[in-house]
Every structure is written in C-alpha cells, then in structure tokens.
C-alpha cells in the first residue's frame, strides 16, 4: 500500500501529459467534412462565383499597382478625371466578367475533385488530370487579376498612385520604391 501511494504522485504528471498529447491531435479540419466541396469554404465559393480578388493580385497591389475596384472606391480622393473614371469602370467590368467565368470553372473543378474522393473513384490519372485543370484555371484567374492591375496603373498619374498607396496604408513606412518606371 505504501509503495502505491509513493507511485501515485509520479503517475499524475504522466497521465496529464498523455491527456494533453491527445488533446493536441484534434484536426483543424474538424467540422469541414460537412462542406459541399471539402477544399473550399462557403466564403471561398462565394468569392470565386462573384469575381472577388481573393488575394490573387497581392503581388501587384503591394508593389504600387492599384486595383480598379479600390480605385473606383477612392475615385474622389484620387481626383479621377471623367475619362479615368470611365476607363477604370470598363477595366473593372471586363475583369469581373472574366473572373466570374473562371471562378465558376474553378468551383466546378474543385467539386469534381471532391466527388472523385467521395465516390472512391479517384486514381492517379484522374487525380493528375483534375489537379492540372485546377492549376490551369487558378493561373488564368490570377492572370486576369494581375494583368488588370497592370492596365490600371497605366491609367493613373504617379501622384494618384502615391495617394492610393497612402490611403490604402502602404506608403506610410517609406516603403515606396525609388525606382518608378511608370508611363502615364
């Protein structure tokens, strides 16, 4: 009995470690098995189907290539001319139309991938083909967003771009590149 009492305090930390080890193994995906498309949240699906940027143009946005959606939102602050406003609206409309079309294709391809696994019919060939389709659509979608930022930059003056960066919170720390190759 005495030996058992001595062992009890030594076993408590071991039991607590064991319990904590199991608590840390719970998947961060818990609950996502209920999604219609397991790899996409409803927010992702809505974003793709509505032509949202979803971070696809972050490389442009954070390197002084404004996006048309935000330029339109800031049109008064940027003092856009009527011509700039019209061109930016046209640019945005064209981008959104293309992005929605590609977004629908991407959601459909992700749904196909999910169904392959759900039905147990996935094999190496179907997996590779589906992933190549998804990758190609993602590349096209990203290109639509990034190339639109390229075009938008051409519509703005250097001053408007600096204002855009400042208003969006990008230029406050002096990170604006000294080498500007703008042609406006």
Beta strands, then each sheet from edge to edge (+ up, - down):
end
